[in-house]
Amino acid sequence: MSKEAKALFIAVYLLVSFGIVMTYSASAVYAEQVFKSPTYFLYRQILYGVVGTGFLFLGAGIDPSLWKEHARELLILSLLLLVGVLLPVIGHEAGGARRWIRLGPLNFQPVEIAKLSVCLYLSDYLSRRMKEIQKGEFLALLPPLLVLSVTCGLVLLQPDLGSAVFIFLIASILFFLSGIRMRFVLLANLVFVPIFYFLVVRIPYRLARVTAYLNPWNDPQGSGFQIIQSLLAFGLGGVRGVGLGEGAQKLFYLPQSYNDFIFSIIGEELGLIGTVFILALYSVILMAGIRIANRARTNFEKLFVTSLVSLIVVQALINMLVATGLIPTKGLPLPFVSYGGTSLVFNLFGVGVLLALDRGIQGGRNAVWKRP
């Protein structure tokens, strides 16, 4: 294991450990009221961490060449699961959204598999067609654009705009690193801006999120309530925080305090010091990923490593921007920290794949990767 992989592993498990502590702190009162047990979410998060660790070692033990060989099969499987979640017999609905597949006691979100499969497929395809893409051949872009459109379309049907936008962002990073011409970027903007307008402005509850983002005080007891409570949490925390377990916003003020808005609880209880610590750990993951990509010997390895790191860092950035009111609310958890089994297990599995890729390229020559 290289020093970058060791730093990555340590940073990830510091976040996992930190997340278990903060999950308990943010959920104990709610769990006592609803489930009659303050440790309800704590024990489950520990279990998810154990299962996720098993998946990490599973991912680390898979030969990286197998991913490239079976990229299409995994993509097809993820699309079938996204279709399955829309079927009443298979899919499970909660909170007005159909995003889960329930198999007995097991619940999981197929979109997490879709994120990984899209990254794998695009890394494989773009690495093979990179020269054509750099020459500006439009036909070379059609297959990945079709895959991206179908995947995001199925995710939007759940509906889950946040995950669809997230997948699109990761794909955009891979297209950019592959050397796509700027005229295609401008063309994509002309196509997707009207679609984005329809998906946001024409849908009342999404428009309410945007207006709440622009001025939450217009509706402080309605659409602006969550972001106001989140900002209050950071304000109460200050530099040093009010103390672990002493926060007030988790006492039925801030919704989703142990999930999507756990960063706000960290800011309240541990203050600026705690939030900077979290930022530092994600920075370690980012820098370790960049250095592993720089040592990669093939375009596929470079793109796949970059995509796996982006799955973690970009999602963390979006979550923190939402919590601080810098972008409209999106339902994306904070990787390794927020409560939730599917996200934690598949993120740890992705880290395992990263470790396997690092092991595969560790002995190769040092090939610094620069964008064409």
Stockholm file with secondary structure:
# STOCKHOLM 1.0

chainA/1-372         MSKEAKALFIAVYLLVSFGIVMTYSASAVYAEQVFKSPTYFLYRQILYGVVGTGFLFLGAGIDPSLWKEHARELLILSLLLLVGVLLPVIGHEAGGARRWIRLGPLNFQPVEIAKLSVCLYLSDYLSRRMKEIQKGEFLALLPPLLVLSVTCGLVLLQPDLGSAVFIFLIASILFFLSGIRMRFVLLANLVFVPIFYFLVVRIPYRLARVTAYLNPWNDPQGSGFQIIQSLLAFGLGGVRGVGLGEGAQKLFYLPQSYNDFIFSIIGEELGLIGTVFILALYSVILMAGIRIANRARTNFEKLFVTSLVSLIVVQALINMLVATGLIPTKGLPLPFVSYGGTSLVFNLFGVGVLLALDRGIQGGRNAVWKRP
#=GR chainA/1-372 SS CCHHHHHHHHHHHHHHHHHHHHHHHHHHHHHHHHHSCTTHHHHHHHHHHHHHHHHHHHHHHSCHHHHHHTHHHHHHHHHHHHHHTTSTTTEEEETTEEEEEEETTEEECHHHHHHHHHHHHHHHHHHHSHHHHHTTCGGGGHHHHHHHHHHHHHHHTTTCHHHHHHHHHHHHHHHHHTTCCHHHHHHHHHHHHHHHHHHHTTSHHHHHHHHHHHCGGGSTTTTTHHHHHHHHHHHHHTTTCSCTTCCSTTTTTSTTTTTTTHHHHHHHHHHHHHHHHHHHHHHHHHHHHHHHHHHCSSHHHHHHHHHHHHHHHHHHHHHHHHHTTSSCCCCCCCTTTSSCHHHHHHHHHHHHHHHHHHHHHTTSCCCCCCCC
#=GC SS_cons         CCHHHHHHHHHHHHHHHHHHHHHHHHHHHHHHHHHSCTTHHHHHHHHHHHHHHHHHHHHHHSCHHHHHHTHHHHHHHHHHHHHHTTSTTTEEEETTEEEEEEETTEEECHHHHHHHHHHHHHHHHHHHSHHHHHTTCGGGGHHHHHHHHHHHHHHHTTTCHHHHHHHHHHHHHHHHHTTCCHHHHHHHHHHHHHHHHHHHTTSHHHHHHHHHHHCGGGSTTTTTHHHHHHHHHHHHHTTTCSCTTCCSTTTTTSTTTTTTTHHHHHHHHHHHHHHHHHHHHHHHHHHHHHHHHHHCSSHHHHHHHHHHHHHHHHHHHHHHHHHTTSSCCCCCCCTTTSSCHHHHHHHHHHHHHHHHHHHHHTTSCCCCCCCC
//
